[in-house]
Amino acid sequence: MTAQILFSDEKRFDLDGMHNRQNERIYAATRDEADEKGAVHRKTKFPTGVMVWLGVCYEGITRPVIIENGTIDTNRYIADILPVALKDGK
């Protein structure tokens, strides 16, 4: 029975990178000096990214499916992901 179960998940990865202000520090005497050293980080409103889908089953893991444009909706799931899930998820 457990050989017929497939766990799957998808994740969006932003290609612009991620800024974590808790891990990056700038030491400066004034605000102007801090700005010169890169204290201001710009962020795009709609960053470029990819969606990655992956499944895990009794036999191992499936091939990753990378969606470069848009998100995973019903039509894309049926066209791009379901064939991989049915083939690799056995």
C-alpha positions in Angstrom: 0.0 0.0 0.0 2.8 2.5 0.9 4.4 1.8 -2.5 1.5 3.7 -4.2 1.9 7.0 -2.3 3.6 10.0 -3.9 4.4 13.1 -1.8 5.1 16.3 -3.8 5.7 19.9 -3.3 6.6 23.0 -5.3 8.7 26.0 -4.4 9.3 29.3 -6.1 12.9 30.5 -6.2 13.5 34.2 -6.9 16.5 34.8 -9.2 17.1 38.3 -7.9 18.6 36.9 -4.7 17.5 37.5 -1.2 18.7 40.2 1.2 18.6 39.2 4.9 19.3 42.4 6.9 19.8 40.3 10.1 22.9 38.7 8.6 24.5 41.7 6.9 26.0 44.6 8.9 27.6 47.8 7.9 29.8 49.8 10.3 29.7 53.5 9.8 29.9 56.7 11.8 27.0 58.4 9.9 24.0 57.5 7.8 25.6 59.1 4.7 28.7 56.9 5.2 26.5 53.8 5.6 24.6 54.6 2.4 27.9 55.0 0.5 28.9 51.5 1.8 25.8 49.9 0.5 23.2 50.2 3.3 20.4 50.8 0.8 19.2 47.6 -0.9 16.8 47.9 -3.8 14.1 45.3 -4.3 12.1 44.7 -7.5 8.4 44.7 -7.2 7.9 41.5 -9.3 11.2 39.6 -9.1 12.1 37.0 -11.8 11.9 33.5 -10.6 11.2 29.9 -11.4 8.9 27.3 -9.9 10.3 23.8 -9.1 8.2 20.7 -8.5 9.5 17.5 -7.1 8.0 14.3 -5.8 9.1 11.6 -3.4 7.8 8.0 -3.4 8.7 4.5 -2.2 11.1 4.0 -5.1 12.9 7.3 -4.6 12.5 10.9 -6.0 11.0 12.0 -9.3 12.8 14.2 -11.8 12.4 17.9 -10.9 10.0 19.9 -13.1 11.2 23.5 -13.6 8.5 26.0 -14.6 10.3 29.1 -15.9 7.3 31.3 -16.7 4.4 31.8 -14.4 3.1 29.6 -11.7 1.7 26.1 -11.5 -2.0 26.1 -12.3 -4.4 23.3 -13.2 -3.6 23.3 -16.9 0.2 23.4 -16.4 0.0 20.7 -13.7 -1.9 18.4 -16.1 0.4 19.2 -19.1 3.8 19.3 -17.4 3.8 17.7 -14.0 1.3 14.8 -14.2 3.2 12.9 -16.9 6.4 13.0 -14.7 4.4 12.1 -11.6 2.8 9.1 -13.3 6.0 7.9 -14.8 8.5 8.4 -12.0 6.1 8.0 -9.1 5.5 4.3 -9.7 
